[in-house]
Amino acid sequence: MLFLSETGATRTPDWLMPRNFDNHGCYVISLGALTQWLGEQAEALGVEIFPGFAAAEVLYNKDGSVKGVATGNMGVGKDGEPTDAFQIGMELHAKYTVFAEGARGHLGKQVIERFKLDEGKDAQTFAIGIKELWEIPAHQAKPGLVVHTAGWPLNDDAFGGGFLYHLKDNKVTLGYVIGLDYANPWMSPFEEMQRWKTHPAIKVHIEGGKRLSYGARALNNGTPQALPKTVFPGGALVGCDAGFLNAARIKGSHAAIKSGMLCAEAAFEAVAAGRQSDELTAFETGFKASWLHEELWTYRNFKNWFKKSPFMGKLMTGVEHWLLPKVGVDSPPWTLHNTVKDHTKLRPATEMAQISYPKPDGVITFDRLSSVFVSNTNHAEEQPPHLTLKNATVPVQVNLAKFAGPESRYCPAGVYEFVPDEAKGGGAQRLQINAQNCVHCKTCDIKDPTQNIVWIAPESGGGPNYTEM
Ligand code: SF4
């Protein structure tokens, strides 16, 4: 664990390391490879997987319970009209439908709203993680080495940090996570990540290597206080679609897997008993009795301390996860709450300092477009944009006028660009949406200050193809 200044790095002594950073005995693997392997195991058990189809719509029974999902229509032109290749989507009906779309799932968001699953819960809070995969010279490889960083390049206005894992086969995966509750609209998470790589303590791991892949994804900042009710008639939310990530431990895959297992056990029991379309309450009770609940509850204050200030975050992480366990207190006796949504935190551009980022060198640092290229993102050309606006005037009249167009900076794929509006002339600008670049991170759906951007599923499951990430 390194605390970075602009040029220096201070290593936290092992004896002072809070327990949340203890990763001894864990495995360093590619999540993309694990998912692929799990898919093969599931298929061998007779599970049918439809990778080329996105679930585009939730279907409901007459009694209001979830009936299943519909896949999107295919062969719709850019103008929204059917082309010669038009094919209507399929309806998939189920006794129980489990939503596992990751943070801010576009269907999960709808069921949370419809069934008021977040009523009485803390406001969910998110971060954006930007990640790259590198191949490095063999003599630099240290398989199993894990480095986490705090400090530079972020200042005290933002929450976040870096991670770097040495994998097998001379590969390194590294990235940066920034809380989406930041206030400065001039901030660019993509550029912060690029400049973080130039720090001597990070650069030394990838120098002489080659970037193989790039990706970005929003994640929950996970407190159990913000977990919505996870069950509703006919279905459930699991993994980051609900928000099971443990931000303090900087990991969520274990929590996603466990929540899926608990939900599967509850669904299996219900189907075996001849039930369907009711609430899988055994999932919620099973979670409360599990090690996962105990783990998340132990770390429940982590992010909320950082919301007070980075200083309080560091201090209280030390108190709660280094000091208290030493005196026999496993779980802190206090609970913090958050009521503020991330999109309300942006301040007007005129109130915040502009940030000037260095130009990419094409060796260690890169621009957005070359990054999207190595994310293997692919969308069918002829389709309506899957980034939709509730009100087409808001980007210029609110986002550009008040916040200097933050979507052109927080989007890690260069999807949003303000360009001259030739129809209007006189220096007017308009928002151009390059939807084909979208890496499906969901940041715009979360951070847009007026919640005017709505992410919908593109055709045919198009999007990034992360094979080894
Ligand atoms: S358009 Fe939205 S979802 Fe797509 S990459 Fe940009 S911020 Fe992420």
Residues whose N, C-alpha, C, O or C-beta is under 5 A from the ligand:
A	BS01	SF4	Y410 C411 P412 A413 V415 C438 V439 H440 C441 K442 T443 C444
